[in-house]
Amino acid sequence: MSHFPFLSPLPMHIPDGFLSILVSILFWVLSIIILGFALRKTNQTIGERQIPLMGVLAAAIFAGQMLNFSITGGTSGHLLGATLATIILGPWAAILVMTSVVAVQALVFQDGGILTLGANIFNMAIVGVFVSYAVYTISMRYLRNSKWGTVVSGFLAAWSSIFIASLSCSLQLTISGTSPANIVIPAMGAIHALIGIGEGLITTGALVFISSARKDLLQNAGSAAEVSKGVLGGGVLLALVLTVLAPLASSHPDGLEWVAEQHGFLANARDAFYQIIPDYIFPGISNPALATIAAGIMGVVIVFGVAWGLARVNKAGRGQKSI
């Protein structure tokens, strides 16, 4: 693979070794507690017809995250997707969607550590969603009657989700003793302020498209609005198209990796103790581009199944308890 660095997306999340064991356990506990609330709240706010949409949206976000985009200074960023999921599904269901994506990335593709998975879920699925919801809700109070209210609010929410999640990661690194606060916070904040612009532009582009095709999906976020087969089919097609484009991902290191390299703690990273489809390269396929596409398609299928299954089982379980 060293001859084809541009043909697969780079691992993007906190690896094992960057955080202390105590900090890792703390954020596992916090994430599990909040996920418990999210499961209960999602059951109360999401209708049966929206359960497939959770799976499709999770698959599309997974595929979108494979496409790193270049940022000035020799680094890259990638879609988070928390804002888009929050606006369409509401915050609680969005947490489950983002958790499905982040968990599959770590467990199947060794993207992010197993011990640090709780911290990665906290940063991307919890902080990313809650910040998106807060910023979008507050902004829409003032811009609701504006023609561009949804777009502007979506951009602000998306940028904020990236920036604040990066500061959360910085705090975890500081508490772990990996890097001093006066070094890692400015470095992470600066690079992710730029990455957030890309996140904002991608999110607003998606919102404009959804608004023109199915505006009700944005107006009824978190409700039991009917979701047509066309919407679900379009979402699946989008995920597959993004997966096919994955080999074009930027070869530059992502924001966290770049900061770690610049400030001397990249060597702390530890590889996973097992490998299934490491680095988004499907084993047994000699062509790197095809191996990446195959891995992406496998990931899309798995993420869809996890998000759909999580929502379906939760809904069925709650239904039985109410009998």
SVG drawing of the C-alpha trace seen along z (x, -y; Angstrom):
<svg xmlns="http://www.w3.org/2000/svg" viewBox="-51 -37 59 50">
<polyline fill="none" stroke="black" stroke-width="0.4" points="0.0,0.0 2.9,-2.4 3.0,-2.9 -0.7,-3.9 -1.2,-6.3 -4.0,-8.1 -6.1,-5.0 -7.6,-4.6 -8.9,-6.9 -6.7,-7.3 -7.8,-6.2 -9.3,-9.3 -10.1,-8.7 -8.3,-8.6 -6.1,-5.5 -5.3,-3.5 -2.2,-4.9 -3.3,-8.6 -5.4,-8.5 -4.7,-7.2 -6.6,-4.1 -8.4,-6.1 -9.6,-8.7 -10.6,-6.0 -12.7,-4.2 -14.3,-7.5 -15.5,-8.3 -16.7,-4.7 -18.9,-5.1 -20.2,-8.6 -21.0,-7.4 -22.8,-4.3 -25.0,-6.4 -25.9,-8.9 -26.5,-6.1 -29.0,-4.6 -30.9,-7.9 -30.7,-8.1 -32.2,-4.6 -35.2,-5.5 -35.8,-8.9 -35.5,-7.6 -38.2,-5.1 -40.5,-7.9 -39.8,-10.2 -39.1,-8.0 -41.9,-6.3 -41.8,-2.9 -41.5,-4.5 -38.3,-6.4 -36.4,-3.3 -35.1,-2.5 -34.1,-6.2 -31.8,-5.8 -30.1,-2.9 -29.8,-4.7 -28.5,-7.9 -25.9,-6.0 -24.7,-4.3 -24.5,-7.5 -22.5,-9.2 -20.1,-6.3 -19.5,-6.5 -19.1,-10.3 -16.6,-10.0 -14.4,-7.8 -13.8,-10.9 -11.1,-12.9 -10.7,-16.4 -7.5,-18.3 -6.9,-21.3 -4.1,-23.9 -0.9,-23.0 -0.7,-19.4 -3.5,-18.0 -7.1,-16.8 -10.5,-16.7 -13.6,-14.5 -17.3,-14.8 -18.6,-14.2 -22.3,-14.3 -23.7,-14.9 -25.5,-18.1 -27.2,-16.5 -28.4,-13.5 -29.5,-15.8 -31.6,-18.1 -33.3,-15.2 -33.8,-12.8 -33.6,-14.9 -30.7,-14.6 -31.4,-11.3 -31.8,-9.2 -28.8,-11.1 -26.7,-9.9 -27.6,-6.3 -26.8,-6.8 -23.4,-8.4 -22.6,-5.7 -23.3,-3.0 -20.9,-4.7 -18.1,-5.2 -18.4,-1.8 -18.3,0.1 -15.3,-2.0 -13.4,-0.9 -14.5,2.7 -14.4,3.7 -11.9,1.3 -9.6,0.6 -10.2,-3.1 -9.8,-4.4 -8.9,-2.3 -11.1,0.1 -10.1,-1.3 -10.6,-4.8 -13.9,-4.0 -15.9,-5.5 -14.0,-8.8 -14.5,-8.7 -18.3,-8.1 -18.4,-10.9 -16.7,-13.4 -18.4,-12.6 -21.7,-11.0 -22.6,-12.9 -20.7,-16.3 -21.1,-16.6 -24.9,-16.0 -25.6,-18.1 -23.6,-21.0 -25.3,-20.7 -28.7,-20.7 -28.0,-23.6 -26.5,-25.9 -29.1,-25.0 -32.0,-25.5 -30.8,-28.8 -29.9,-30.1 -33.3,-29.0 -35.1,-31.1 -33.7,-34.2 -33.6,-33.0 -36.7,-30.9 -38.4,-33.5 -35.4,-34.0 -35.1,-32.4 -31.6,-31.1 -32.4,-30.3 -32.0,-26.6 -28.8,-26.9 -27.1,-29.5 -28.2,-27.6 -27.0,-24.3 -23.6,-25.8 -23.1,-27.3 -24.2,-24.1 -21.9,-21.9 -18.8,-24.2 -19.5,-24.3 -19.8,-20.5 -16.4,-20.0 -14.7,-22.8 -16.2,-21.9 -15.6,-18.1 -11.9,-18.9 -11.7,-20.8 -13.3,-17.9 -10.6,-15.6 -7.9,-18.2 -9.2,-18.1 -9.0,-14.3 -5.4,-14.4 -4.5,-17.1 -6.1,-15.2 -4.3,-12.0 -1.0,-13.9 -0.4,-13.3 0.1,-16.9 0.0,-20.2 -3.2,-22.2 -1.4,-25.3 -0.1,-23.3 -2.8,-20.8 -5.8,-23.1 -4.6,-25.9 -3.3,-23.4 -6.4,-21.3 -8.7,-24.3 -6.9,-26.1 -6.8,-23.1 -10.4,-22.0 -11.7,-25.6 -10.6,-25.1 -12.0,-21.6 -15.3,-22.9 -15.7,-25.1 -15.6,-22.0 -18.1,-20.3 -20.3,-23.4 -20.2,-23.5 -21.0,-19.8 -23.8,-20.0 -25.4,-23.1 -25.2,-21.5 -27.0,-18.5 -29.6,-20.7 -30.3,-22.6 -30.8,-19.4 -33.1,-17.9 -35.0,-21.1 -35.7,-21.1 -36.6,-17.4 -38.3,-16.6 -38.6,-19.8 -40.8,-17.9 -37.9,-15.9 -36.3,-19.1 -39.6,-20.5 -40.6,-17.3 -37.2,-16.4 -37.6,-13.7 -41.3,-13.2 -43.0,-10.2 -43.2,-11.7 -43.7,-9.2 -40.5,-8.4 -41.0,-7.1 -39.2,-4.3 -37.8,-6.9 -36.0,-8.7 -34.6,-5.5 -33.5,-4.3 -31.9,-7.7 -30.0,-7.5 -28.7,-4.0 -27.6,-5.1 -25.8,-8.1 -24.0,-5.9 -22.9,-3.6 -21.7,-6.5 -19.6,-7.9 -18.1,-4.5 -17.1,-4.2 -15.4,-7.6 -13.5,-6.6 -10.3,-5.8 -10.0,-9.5 -9.7,-10.5 -6.9,-12.8 -3.7,-11.1 -2.8,-13.9 -3.0,-13.1 -6.2,-14.1 -6.3,-17.0 -5.6,-14.8 -2.8,-12.9 -1.2,-16.1 -1.2,-17.7 0.2,-14.5 3.0,-14.4 3.8,-18.1 3.9,-18.0 5.6,-14.7 3.0,-12.2 2.2,-10.3 4.5,-7.5 2.1,-6.9 -0.4,-5.3 -1.0,-1.6 -2.3,0.8 -5.4,2.8 -4.8,6.3 -6.7,7.8 -7.5,6.9 -10.6,7.5 -10.5,4.9 -7.7,2.6 -7.3,-0.8 -10.4,-0.3 -8.6,2.2 -10.6,5.4 -8.2,8.4 -7.6,10.7 -8.1,8.0 -4.8,7.0 -6.1,3.8 -6.0,1.1 -8.8,-0.9 -11.1,2.1 -10.1,3.2 -11.1,-0.2 -14.4,-0.1 -15.2,3.4 -14.4,2.4 -16.6,-0.6 -19.5,1.4 -19.1,3.9 -19.0,1.0 -22.2,-0.6 -24.0,2.7 -22.8,3.3 -23.5,-0.2 -27.0,-0.2 -27.7,3.1 -26.4,1.9 -28.3,-1.4 -31.5,0.2 -31.3,3.2 -30.5,1.0 -33.6,-1.1 -35.8,1.9 -34.9,4.0 -35.2,1.0 -38.7,0.2 -39.8,3.8 -38.5,4.1 -40.4,1.0 -43.5,2.2 -43.5,5.5 -42.9,3.7 -46.0,1.5 -48.3,4.6"/>
</svg>
